[in-house]
Each structure stands twice: as C-alpha cells, then as structure tokens.
Amino acid sequence: MNQAQMMAQLRKMQAAMTKAQDELANTVVTGSASGELVQVEMSGDFRVRSVKVGKEAVDPDDVETLEDLLVVAFNDAVAKVQELSSRKLGGITGGLKIPGL
C-alpha cells in the first residue's frame, strides 16, 4: 500500500468516524433506577437531556435514598452510552483503543 492509498484510507476512516459520532450525539439512552422510578436520558455524547423522578422517590425525611437512586440512574445511562459507543465505533477502529473515543 503506497502513501496515497494510506491517506485515502485514513480519510475514509475519519469520515466514517465523524458520521458515527454524529449518530451517537443524536441517539438518546435512558438510565434508570428502582424500576423506572428515577430516569436519566443521556445522549450518545454523554450530555444529559432530562432527569425524571417519580413522586414516590421524593421523601423529605430520606434525601439520601433519592441521591443514591440518581447516582444509579446516571451510572446506568453512562454504561449504556459506553456500550453503544463501543458498538458503533468498534467496527470503524477495528477494536483499537483510541484515546478520547
């Protein structure tokens, strides 16, 4: 493979990566805790879109439980985005671990 072919292949890979990243940014996953009592919607680029808390989760005398449920829901959303990202970008990078992706 000559240098021109390598550069063409690199540009093709960059275009595919940009397209996949755009698709991820427009994809929304939902993390949840305690069934669907607490939900966090997060885009594929890790931006929180919304947080929903069921009335049953709000107890002024037990704020710690609500805080714990929020942590679980956020972590669930992050894990789902990471899995989605790995599936979408893994095919492009061939399994290479590229920092920041």
Biopython code that builds the backbone (N, CA, C, O; Angstrom):
import numpy as np
from Bio.PDB.StructureBuilder import StructureBuilder

atoms = [
    (1, "MET", "N", (0.846, -1.174, 0.000)),
    (1, "MET", "CA", (0.000, 0.000, 0.000)),
    (1, "MET", "C", (0.893, 1.239, 0.000)),
    (1, "MET", "O", (1.755, 1.393, 0.865)),
    (2, "ASN", "N", (0.680, 2.114, -0.969)),
    (2, "ASN", "CA", (1.510, 3.319, -1.033)),
    (2, "ASN", "C", (0.918, 4.411, -0.134)),
    (2, "ASN", "O", (-0.159, 4.254, 0.440)),
    (3, "GLN", "N", (1.645, 5.502, -0.034)),
    (3, "GLN", "CA", (1.249, 6.589, 0.866)),
    (3, "GLN", "C", (-0.085, 7.208, 0.462)),
    (3, "GLN", "O", (-0.884, 7.546, 1.335)),
    (4, "ALA", "N", (-0.345, 7.365, -0.814)),
    (4, "ALA", "CA", (-1.606, 7.948, -1.283)),
    (4, "ALA", "C", (-2.781, 7.050, -0.900)),
    (4, "ALA", "O", (-3.836, 7.536, -0.492)),
    (5, "GLN", "N", (-2.593, 5.744, -1.034)),
    (5, "GLN", "CA", (-3.648, 4.810, -0.652)),
    (5, "GLN", "C", (-3.896, 4.851, 0.852)),
    (5, "GLN", "O", (-5.041, 4.791, 1.300)),
    (6, "MET", "N", (-2.818, 4.954, 1.627)),
    (6, "MET", "CA", (-2.954, 5.036, 3.088)),
    (6, "MET", "C", (-3.701, 6.309, 3.487)),
    (6, "MET", "O", (-4.552, 6.280, 4.376)),
    (7, "MET", "N", (-3.384, 7.415, 2.834)),
    (7, "MET", "CA", (-4.064, 8.679, 3.149)),
    (7, "MET", "C", (-5.547, 8.601, 2.775)),
    (7, "MET", "O", (-6.400, 9.095, 3.512)),
    (8, "ALA", "N", (-5.855, 7.985, 1.638)),
    (8, "ALA", "CA", (-7.245, 7.828, 1.219)),
    (8, "ALA", "C", (-8.001, 6.959, 2.225)),
    (8, "ALA", "O", (-9.147, 7.249, 2.569)),
    (9, "GLN", "N", (-7.358, 5.903, 2.687)),
    (9, "GLN", "CA", (-7.976, 5.014, 3.677)),
    (9, "GLN", "C", (-8.197, 5.766, 4.991)),
    (9, "GLN", "O", (-9.238, 5.609, 5.630)),
    (10, "LEU", "N", (-7.231, 6.572, 5.387)),
    (10, "LEU", "CA", (-7.355, 7.353, 6.616)),
    (10, "LEU", "C", (-8.501, 8.354, 6.511)),
    (10, "LEU", "O", (-9.266, 8.516, 7.461)),
    (11, "ARG", "N", (-8.630, 9.034, 5.357)),
    (11, "ARG", "CA", (-9.734, 9.986, 5.168)),
    (11, "ARG", "C", (-11.085, 9.276, 5.222)),
    (11, "ARG", "O", (-12.050, 9.798, 5.780)),
    (12, "LYS", "N", (-11.141, 8.094, 4.642)),
    (12, "LYS", "CA", (-12.377, 7.306, 4.661)),
    (12, "LYS", "C", (-12.736, 6.929, 6.107)),
    (12, "LYS", "O", (-13.895, 7.019, 6.512)),
    (13, "MET", "N", (-11.734, 6.510, 6.867)),
    (13, "MET", "CA", (-11.956, 6.146, 8.267)),
    (13, "MET", "C", (-12.390, 7.374, 9.075)),
    (13, "MET", "O", (-13.280, 7.272, 9.920)),
    (14, "GLN", "N", (-11.774, 8.529, 8.825)),
    (14, "GLN", "CA", (-12.154, 9.759, 9.520)),
    (14, "GLN", "C", (-13.600, 10.134, 9.216)),
    (14, "GLN", "O", (-14.337, 10.533, 10.118)),
    (15, "ALA", "N", (-14.012, 10.011, 7.960)),
    (15, "ALA", "CA", (-15.389, 10.337, 7.572)),
    (15, "ALA", "C", (-16.367, 9.391, 8.263)),
    (15, "ALA", "O", (-17.416, 9.823, 8.740)),
    (16, "ALA", "N", (-16.028, 8.106, 8.319)),
    (16, "ALA", "CA", (-16.891, 7.129, 8.987)),
    (16, "ALA", "C", (-16.965, 7.422, 10.480)),
    (16, "ALA", "O", (-18.027, 7.283, 11.088)),
    (17, "MET", "N", (-15.855, 7.824, 11.071)),
    (17, "MET", "CA", (-15.813, 8.148, 12.497)),
    (17, "MET", "C", (-16.672, 9.380, 12.786)),
    (17, "MET", "O", (-17.426, 9.396, 13.759)),
    (18, "THR", "N", (-16.564, 10.395, 11.956)),
    (18, "THR", "CA", (-17.358, 11.611, 12.137)),
    (18, "THR", "C", (-18.844, 11.292, 12.028)),
    (18, "THR", "O", (-19.647, 11.783, 12.822)),
    (19, "LYS", "N", (-19.209, 10.473, 11.051)),
    (19, "LYS", "CA", (-20.612, 10.092, 10.881)),
    (19, "LYS", "C", (-21.107, 9.326, 12.104)),
    (19, "LYS", "O", (-22.202, 9.594, 12.597)),
    (20, "ALA", "N", (-20.321, 8.383, 12.594)),
    (20, "ALA", "CA", (-20.711, 7.597, 13.768)),
    (20, "ALA", "C", (-20.845, 8.485, 14.999)),
    (20, "ALA", "O", (-21.768, 8.301, 15.793)),
    (21, "GLN", "N", (-19.935, 9.448, 15.168)),
    (21, "GLN", "CA", (-20.010, 10.356, 16.313)),
    (21, "GLN", "C", (-21.251, 11.236, 16.226)),
    (21, "GLN", "O", (-21.890, 11.504, 17.243)),
    (22, "ASP", "N", (-21.599, 11.688, 15.022)),
    (22, "ASP", "CA", (-22.826, 12.469, 14.841)),
    (22, "ASP", "C", (-24.052, 11.635, 15.190)),
    (22, "ASP", "O", (-24.974, 12.121, 15.845)),
    (23, "GLU", "N", (-24.062, 10.381, 14.753)),
    (23, "GLU", "CA", (-25.179, 9.487, 15.071)),
    (23, "GLU", "C", (-25.282, 9.279, 16.573)),
    (23, "GLU", "O", (-26.381, 9.269, 17.128)),
    (24, "LEU", "N", (-24.147, 9.114, 17.231)),
    (24, "LEU", "CA", (-24.146, 8.943, 18.682)),
    (24, "LEU", "C", (-24.718, 10.180, 19.380)),
    (24, "LEU", "O", (-25.509, 10.063, 20.315)),
    (25, "ALA", "N", (-24.313, 11.353, 18.919)),
    (25, "ALA", "CA", (-24.779, 12.598, 19.543)),
    (25, "ALA", "C", (-26.289, 12.743, 19.420)),
    (25, "ALA", "O", (-26.921, 13.400, 20.247)),
    (26, "ASN", "N", (-26.869, 12.132, 18.389)),
    (26, "ASN", "CA", (-28.312, 12.237, 18.168)),
    (26, "ASN", "C", (-29.086, 11.034, 18.699)),
    (26, "ASN", "O", (-30.295, 10.933, 18.490)),
    (27, "THR", "N", (-28.403, 10.129, 19.378)),
    (27, "THR", "CA", (-29.038, 8.960, 19.968)),
    (27, "THR", "C", (-29.191, 9.207, 21.465)),
    (27, "THR", "O", (-28.270, 9.698, 22.117)),
    (28, "VAL", "N", (-30.347, 8.868, 21.998)),
    (28, "VAL", "CA", (-30.607, 9.071, 23.426)),
    (28, "VAL", "C", (-30.874, 7.727, 24.085)),
    (28, "VAL", "O", (-31.673, 6.930, 23.592)),
    (29, "VAL", "N", (-30.198, 7.481, 25.205)),
    (29, "VAL", "CA", (-30.430, 6.280, 26.001)),
    (29, "VAL", "C", (-31.069, 6.711, 27.316)),
    (29, "VAL", "O", (-30.981, 7.872, 27.714)),
    (30, "THR", "N", (-31.707, 5.766, 27.976)),
    (30, "THR", "CA", (-32.323, 6.057, 29.269)),
    (30, "THR", "C", (-31.729, 5.142, 30.318)),
    (30, "THR", "O", (-31.804, 3.917, 30.213)),
    (31, "GLY", "N", (-31.132, 5.758, 31.341)),
    (31, "GLY", "CA", (-30.665, 5.016, 32.502)),
    (31, "GLY", "C", (-31.745, 5.087, 33.550)),
    (31, "GLY", "O", (-32.456, 6.086, 33.648)),
    (32, "SER", "N", (-31.875, 4.033, 34.338)),
    (32, "SER", "CA", (-32.944, 4.047, 35.338)),
    (32, "SER", "C", (-32.492, 3.384, 36.628)),
    (32, "SER", "O", (-31.498, 2.659, 36.676)),
    (33, "ALA", "N", (-33.256, 3.662, 37.664)),
    (33, "ALA", "CA", (-33.027, 3.055, 38.974)),
    (33, "ALA", "C", (-34.379, 2.746, 39.587)),
    (33, "ALA", "O", (-35.364, 3.449, 39.361)),
    (34, "SER", "N", (-34.402, 1.690, 40.358)),
    (34, "SER", "CA", (-35.618, 1.270, 41.060)),
    (34, "SER", "C", (-36.782, 1.151, 40.082)),
    (34, "SER", "O", (-37.809, 1.817, 40.210)),
    (35, "GLY", "N", (-36.579, 0.278, 39.106)),
    (35, "GLY", "CA", (-37.563, 0.161, 38.025)),
    (35, "GLY", "C", (-37.405, 1.381, 37.142)),
    (35, "GLY", "O", (-36.354, 1.585, 36.533)),
    (36, "GLU", "N", (-38.419, 2.170, 37.074)),
    (36, "GLU", "CA", (-38.336, 3.425, 36.313)),
    (36, "GLU", "C", (-38.662, 4.611, 37.217)),
    (36, "GLU", "O", (-39.088, 5.665, 36.745)),
    (37, "LEU", "N", (-38.457, 4.428, 38.509)),
    (37, "LEU", "CA", (-38.757, 5.481, 39.471)),
    (37, "LEU", "C", (-37.896, 6.718, 39.240)),
    (37, "LEU", "O", (-38.365, 7.849, 39.373)),
    (38, "VAL", "N", (-36.634, 6.492, 38.895)),
    (38, "VAL", "CA", (-35.724, 7.588, 38.551)),
    (38, "VAL", "C", (-35.144, 7.264, 37.177)),
    (38, "VAL", "O", (-34.625, 6.170, 36.957)),
    (39, "GLN", "N", (-35.236, 8.223, 36.252)),
    (39, "GLN", "CA", (-34.736, 8.028, 34.893)),
    (39, "GLN", "C", (-33.845, 9.199, 34.489)),
    (39, "GLN", "O", (-34.113, 10.356, 34.813)),
    (40, "VAL", "N", (-32.783, 8.859, 33.774)),
    (40, "VAL", "CA", (-31.869, 9.865, 33.231)),
    (40, "VAL", "C", (-31.755, 9.604, 31.737)),
    (40, "VAL", "O", (-31.348, 8.518, 31.323)),
    (41, "GLU", "N", (-32.112, 10.588, 30.932)),
    (41, "GLU", "CA", (-31.925, 10.489, 29.490)),
    (41, "GLU", "C", (-30.612, 11.177, 29.140)),
    (41, "GLU", "O", (-30.365, 12.318, 29.529)),
    (42, "MET", "N", (-29.768, 10.449, 28.389)),
    (42, "MET", "CA", (-28.438, 10.950, 28.049)),
    (42, "MET", "C", (-28.182, 10.675, 26.578)),
    (42, "MET", "O", (-28.501, 9.600, 26.069)),
    (43, "SER", "N", (-27.604, 11.656, 25.902)),
    (43, "SER", "CA", (-27.256, 11.457, 24.500)),
    (43, "SER", "C", (-25.975, 10.638, 24.407)),
    (43, "SER", "O", (-25.251, 10.466, 25.388)),
    (44, "GLY", "N", (-25.718, 10.145, 23.219)),
    (44, "GLY", "CA", (-24.544, 9.321, 22.982)),
    (44, "GLY", "C", (-23.224, 10.052, 23.133)),
    (44, "GLY", "O", (-22.163, 9.427, 23.120)),
    (45, "ASP", "N", (-23.274, 11.371, 23.277)),
    (45, "ASP", "CA", (-22.053, 12.127, 23.554)),
    (45, "ASP", "C", (-22.021, 12.582, 25.013)),
    (45, "ASP", "O", (-21.380, 13.576, 25.355)),
    (46, "PHE", "N", (-22.726, 11.832, 25.866)),
    (46, "PHE", "CA", (-22.711, 11.993, 27.323)),
    (46, "PHE", "C", (-23.330, 13.303, 27.812)),
    (46, "PHE", "O", (-22.946, 13.801, 28.870)),
    (47, "ARG", "N", (-24.257, 13.857, 27.082)),
    (47, "ARG", "CA", (-24.955, 15.059, 27.538)),
    (47, "ARG", "C", (-26.298, 14.644, 28.128)),
    (47, "ARG", "O", (-27.076, 13.935, 27.489)),
    (48, "VAL", "N", (-26.560, 15.090, 29.341)),
    (48, "VAL", "CA", (-27.829, 14.759, 29.998)),
    (48, "VAL", "C", (-28.935, 15.576, 29.350)),
    (48, "VAL", "O", (-28.852, 16.801, 29.265)),
    (49, "ARG", "N", (-29.966, 14.886, 28.897)),
    (49, "ARG", "CA", (-31.104, 15.537, 28.246)),
    (49, "ARG", "C", (-32.224, 15.808, 29.241)),
    (49, "ARG", "O", (-32.871, 16.853, 29.182)),
    (50, "SER", "N", (-32.457, 14.865, 30.156)),
    (50, "SER", "CA", (-33.505, 15.077, 31.154)),
    (50, "SER", "C", (-33.307, 14.131, 32.331)),
    (50, "SER", "O", (-32.645, 13.098, 32.231)),
    (51, "VAL", "N", (-33.900, 14.523, 33.434)),
    (51, "VAL", "CA", (-33.937, 13.698, 34.644)),
    (51, "VAL", "C", (-35.390, 13.672, 35.102)),
    (51, "VAL", "O", (-36.026, 14.716, 35.249)),
    (52, "LYS", "N", (-35.905, 12.470, 35.323)),
    (52, "LYS", "CA", (-37.279, 12.319, 35.783)),
    (52, "LYS", "C", (-37.271, 11.559, 37.094)),
    (52, "LYS", "O", (-36.609, 10.530, 37.233)),
    (53, "VAL", "N", (-38.023, 12.087, 38.061)),
    (53, "VAL", "CA", (-38.090, 11.472, 39.382)),
    (53, "VAL", "C", (-39.561, 11.264, 39.731)),
    (53, "VAL", "O", (-40.347, 12.212, 39.752)),
    (54, "GLY", "N", (-39.917, 10.024, 40.003)),
    (54, "GLY", "CA", (-41.285, 9.716, 40.409)),
    (54, "GLY", "C", (-41.567, 10.263, 41.797)),
    (54, "GLY", "O", (-40.676, 10.338, 42.642)),
    (55, "LYS", "N", (-42.803, 10.638, 42.017)),
    (55, "LYS", "CA", (-43.191, 11.217, 43.317)),
    (55, "LYS", "C", (-42.856, 10.302, 44.484)),
    (55, "LYS", "O", (-42.520, 10.767, 45.573)),
    (56, "GLU", "N", (-42.948, 8.991, 44.248)),
    (56, "GLU", "CA", (-42.674, 8.036, 45.324)),
    (56, "GLU", "C", (-41.226, 8.093, 45.803)),
    (56, "GLU", "O", (-40.923, 7.654, 46.913)),
    (57, "ALA", "N", (-40.337, 8.625, 44.980)),
    (57, "ALA", "CA", (-38.914, 8.694, 45.339)),
    (57, "ALA", "C", (-38.588, 9.929, 46.172)),
    (57, "ALA", "O", (-37.483, 10.051, 46.701)),
    (58, "VAL", "N", (-39.539, 10.835, 46.287)),
    (58, "VAL", "CA", (-39.298, 12.093, 46.996)),
    (58, "VAL", "C", (-39.834, 11.988, 48.422)),
    (58, "VAL", "O", (-41.042, 11.999, 48.658)),
    (59, "ASP", "N", (-38.911, 11.888, 49.348)),
    (59, "ASP", "CA", (-39.251, 11.838, 50.777)),
    (59, "ASP", "C", (-38.333, 12.826, 51.481)),
    (59, "ASP", "O", (-37.138, 12.567, 51.622)),
    (60, "PRO", "N", (-38.878, 13.957, 51.925)),
    (60, "PRO", "CA", (-38.036, 14.978, 52.572)),
    (60, "PRO", "C", (-37.237, 14.445, 53.761)),
    (60, "PRO", "O", (-36.204, 15.011, 54.116)),
    (61, "ASP", "N", (-37.708, 13.363, 54.374)),
    (61, "ASP", "CA", (-37.002, 12.789, 55.522)),
    (61, "ASP", "C", (-35.958, 11.756, 55.109)),
    (61, "ASP", "O", (-35.256, 11.211, 55.962)),
    (62, "ASP", "N", (-35.848, 11.479, 53.796)),
    (62, "ASP", "CA", (-34.900, 10.481, 53.320)),
    (62, "ASP", "C", (-34.301, 10.911, 51.976)),
    (62, "ASP", "O", (-34.479, 10.237, 50.962)),
    (63, "VAL", "N", (-33.607, 12.017, 51.986)),
    (63, "VAL", "CA", (-32.989, 12.563, 50.782)),
    (63, "VAL", "C", (-31.879, 11.630, 50.266)),
    (63, "VAL", "O", (-31.632, 11.560, 49.062)),
    (64, "GLU", "N", (-31.222, 10.927, 51.176)),
    (64, "GLU", "CA", (-30.102, 10.066, 50.791)),
    (64, "GLU", "C", (-30.528, 8.975, 49.808)),
    (64, "GLU", "O", (-29.771, 8.641, 48.896)),
    (65, "THR", "N", (-31.711, 8.425, 49.976)),
    (65, "THR", "CA", (-32.182, 7.385, 49.056)),
    (65, "THR", "C", (-32.364, 7.954, 47.658)),
    (65, "THR", "O", (-31.981, 7.317, 46.676)),
    (66, "LEU", "N", (-32.934, 9.130, 47.557)),
    (66, "LEU", "CA", (-33.098, 9.771, 46.250)),
    (66, "LEU", "C", (-31.734, 10.045, 45.623)),
    (66, "LEU", "O", (-31.545, 9.826, 44.426)),
    (67, "GLU", "N", (-30.798, 10.515, 46.414)),
    (67, "GLU", "CA", (-29.444, 10.756, 45.899)),
    (67, "GLU", "C", (-28.829, 9.466, 45.367)),
    (67, "GLU", "O", (-28.209, 9.465, 44.303)),
    (68, "ASP", "N", (-28.999, 8.366, 46.104)),
    (68, "ASP", "CA", (-28.475, 7.071, 45.668)),
    (68, "ASP", "C", (-29.129, 6.624, 44.364)),
    (68, "ASP", "O", (-28.452, 6.112, 43.473)),
    (69, "LEU", "N", (-30.450, 6.816, 44.247)),
    (69, "LEU", "CA", (-31.163, 6.436, 43.029)),
    (69, "LEU", "C", (-30.682, 7.249, 41.837)),
    (69, "LEU", "O", (-30.568, 6.718, 40.732)),
    (70, "LEU", "N", (-30.398, 8.529, 42.045)),
    (70, "LEU", "CA", (-29.872, 9.370, 40.964)),
    (70, "LEU", "C", (-28.504, 8.880, 40.505)),
    (70, "LEU", "O", (-28.227, 8.837, 39.306)),
    (71, "VAL", "N", (-27.658, 8.516, 41.445)),
    (71, "VAL", "CA", (-26.328, 8.003, 41.098)),
    (71, "VAL", "C", (-26.466, 6.730, 40.267)),
    (71, "VAL", "O", (-25.789, 6.573, 39.251)),
    (72, "VAL", "N", (-27.337, 5.828, 40.694)),
    (72, "VAL", "CA", (-27.538, 4.575, 39.968)),
    (72, "VAL", "C", (-28.052, 4.852, 38.555)),
    (72, "VAL", "O", (-27.566, 4.252, 37.597)),
    (73, "ALA", "N", (-29.021, 5.747, 38.414)),
    (73, "ALA", "CA", (-29.593, 6.062, 37.106)),
    (73, "ALA", "C", (-28.552, 6.708, 36.192)),
    (73, "ALA", "O", (-28.470, 6.363, 35.013)),
    (74, "PHE", "N", (-27.764, 7.634, 36.716)),
    (74, "PHE", "CA", (-26.710, 8.260, 35.906)),
    (74, "PHE", "C", (-25.678, 7.223, 35.463)),
    (74, "PHE", "O", (-25.283, 7.200, 34.297)),
    (75, "ASN", "N", (-25.245, 6.373, 36.379)),
    (75, "ASN", "CA", (-24.255, 5.352, 36.030)),
    (75, "ASN", "C", (-24.812, 4.363, 35.012)),
    (75, "ASN", "O", (-24.079, 3.896, 34.140)),
    (76, "ASP", "N", (-26.095, 4.041, 35.114)),
    (76, "ASP", "CA", (-26.739, 3.160, 34.151)),
    (76, "ASP", "C", (-26.741, 3.802, 32.765)),
    (76, "ASP", "O", (-26.464, 3.135, 31.769)),
    (77, "ALA", "N", (-27.054, 5.089, 32.704)),
    (77, "ALA", "CA", (-27.050, 5.807, 31.426)),
    (77, "ALA", "C", (-25.643, 5.848, 30.834)),
    (77, "ALA", "O", (-25.474, 5.626, 29.635)),
    (78, "VAL", "N", (-24.648, 6.126, 31.645)),
    (78, "VAL", "CA", (-23.261, 6.175, 31.169)),
    (78, "VAL", "C", (-22.838, 4.813, 30.621)),
    (78, "VAL", "O", (-22.208, 4.736, 29.566)),
    (79, "ALA", "N", (-23.178, 3.751, 31.326)),
    (79, "ALA", "CA", (-22.825, 2.402, 30.861)),
    (79, "ALA", "C", (-23.482, 2.103, 29.515)),
    (79, "ALA", "O", (-22.866, 1.487, 28.645)),
    (80, "LYS", "N", (-24.729, 2.536, 29.343)),
    (80, "LYS", "CA", (-25.427, 2.300, 28.076)),
    (80, "LYS", "C", (-24.801, 3.095, 26.939)),
    (80, "LYS", "O", (-24.702, 2.597, 25.818)),
    (81, "VAL", "N", (-24.379, 4.323, 27.216)),
    (81, "VAL", "CA", (-23.717, 5.126, 26.188)),
    (81, "VAL", "C", (-22.373, 4.493, 25.826)),
    (81, "VAL", "O", (-22.019, 4.436, 24.649)),
    (82, "GLN", "N", (-21.631, 4.023, 26.809)),
    (82, "GLN", "CA", (-20.338, 3.399, 26.542)),
    (82, "GLN", "C", (-20.507, 2.152, 25.675)),
    (82, "GLN", "O", (-19.720, 1.924, 24.757)),
    (83, "GLU", "N", (-21.529, 1.348, 25.962)),
    (83, "GLU", "CA", (-21.765, 0.152, 25.167)),
    (83, "GLU", "C", (-22.169, 0.522, 23.740)),
    (83, "GLU", "O", (-21.689, -0.074, 22.776)),
    (84, "LEU", "N", (-23.052, 1.510, 23.615)),
    (84, "LEU", "CA", (-23.485, 1.982, 22.298)),
    (84, "LEU", "C", (-22.297, 2.514, 21.503)),
    (84, "LEU", "O", (-22.142, 2.204, 20.321)),
    (85, "SER", "N", (-21.472, 3.305, 22.149)),
    (85, "SER", "CA", (-20.291, 3.880, 21.512)),
    (85, "SER", "C", (-19.328, 2.782, 21.072)),
    (85, "SER", "O", (-18.778, 2.838, 19.971)),
    (86, "SER", "N", (-19.128, 1.809, 21.911)),
    (86, "SER", "CA", (-18.235, 0.702, 21.587)),
    (86, "SER", "C", (-18.732, -0.064, 20.364)),
    (86, "SER", "O", (-17.940, -0.450, 19.504)),
    (87, "ARG", "N", (-20.040, -0.282, 20.287)),
    (87, "ARG", "CA", (-20.609, -0.987, 19.131)),
    (87, "ARG", "C", (-20.460, -0.172, 17.858)),
    (87, "ARG", "O", (-20.060, -0.701, 16.822)),
    (88, "LYS", "N", (-20.786, 1.135, 17.933)),
    (88, "LYS", "CA", (-20.751, 1.977, 16.730)),
    (88, "LYS", "C", (-19.334, 2.262, 16.256)),
    (88, "LYS", "O", (-19.056, 2.221, 15.058)),
    (89, "LEU", "N", (-18.453, 2.547, 17.181)),
    (89, "LEU", "CA", (-17.095, 2.942, 16.803)),
    (89, "LEU", "C", (-16.145, 1.761, 16.679)),
    (89, "LEU", "O", (-15.124, 1.860, 15.997)),
    (90, "GLY", "N", (-16.465, 0.648, 17.325)),
    (90, "GLY", "CA", (-15.592, -0.523, 17.288)),
    (90, "GLY", "C", (-15.372, -1.063, 15.891)),
    (90, "GLY", "O", (-14.271, -1.497, 15.553)),
    (91, "GLY", "N", (-16.419, -1.037, 15.076)),
    (91, "GLY", "CA", (-16.292, -1.521, 13.711)),
    (91, "GLY", "C", (-15.394, -0.644, 12.863)),
    (91, "GLY", "O", (-14.743, -1.120, 11.933)),
    (92, "ILE", "N", (-15.363, 0.622, 13.182)),
    (92, "ILE", "CA", (-14.548, 1.571, 12.412)),
    (92, "ILE", "C", (-13.080, 1.478, 12.829)),
    (92, "ILE", "O", (-12.184, 1.468, 11.985)),
    (93, "THR", "N", (-12.849, 1.411, 14.129)),
    (93, "THR", "CA", (-11.469, 1.408, 14.621)),
    (93, "THR", "C", (-10.856, 0.013, 14.640)),
    (93, "THR", "O", (-9.665, -0.141, 14.909)),
    (94, "GLY", "N", (-11.662, -0.996, 14.357)),
    (94, "GLY", "CA", (-11.140, -2.357, 14.357)),
    (94, "GLY", "C", (-10.739, -2.818, 15.741)),
    (94, "GLY", "O", (-9.864, -3.671, 15.887)),
    (95, "GLY", "N", (-11.374, -2.258, 16.758)),
    (95, "GLY", "CA", (-11.069, -2.654, 18.130)),
    (95, "GLY", "C", (-9.906, -1.896, 18.747)),
    (95, "GLY", "O", (-9.557, -2.138, 19.903)),
    (96, "LEU", "N", (-9.301, -0.987, 18.002)),
    (96, "LEU", "CA", (-8.199, -0.193, 18.558)),
    (96, "LEU", "C", (-8.736, 0.711, 19.644)),
    (96, "LEU", "O", (-9.830, 1.261, 19.511)),
    (97, "LYS", "N", (-7.986, 0.870, 20.710)),
    (97, "LYS", "CA", (-8.341, 1.791, 21.775)),
    (97, "LYS", "C", (-7.769, 3.153, 21.441)),
    (97, "LYS", "O", (-6.572, 3.390, 21.609)),
    (98, "ILE", "N", (-8.634, 4.061, 20.963)),
    (98, "ILE", "CA", (-8.185, 5.401, 20.597)),
    (98, "ILE", "C", (-8.587, 6.343, 21.716)),
    (98, "ILE", "O", (-9.773, 6.457, 22.028)),
    (99, "PRO", "N", (-7.621, 7.022, 22.330)),
    (99, "PRO", "CA", (-7.930, 7.926, 23.442)),
    (99, "PRO", "C", (-8.998, 8.950, 23.066)),
    (99, "PRO", "O", (-8.977, 9.522, 21.976)),
    (100, "GLY", "N", (-9.931, 9.167, 23.992)),
    (100, "GLY", "CA", (-10.979, 10.171, 23.771)),
    (100, "GLY", "C", (-12.177, 9.661, 23.006)),
    (100, "GLY", "O", (-13.132, 10.410, 22.802)),
    (101, "LEU", "N", (-12.162, 8.413, 22.574)),
    (101, "LEU", "CA", (-13.300, 7.854, 21.819)),
    (101, "LEU", "C", (-13.914, 6.705, 22.566)),
    (101, "LEU", "O", (-14.880, 6.107, 22.093)),
]
sb = StructureBuilder()
sb.init_structure("model")
sb.init_model(0)
sb.init_chain("A")
sb.init_seg("    ")
for serial, (resi, resn, name, xyz) in enumerate(atoms, 1):
    if name == "N":
        sb.init_residue(resn, " ", resi, " ")
    sb.init_atom(name, np.array(xyz, "f"), 0.0, 1.0, " ", f" {name:<3s}", serial, name[0])
structure = sb.get_structure()
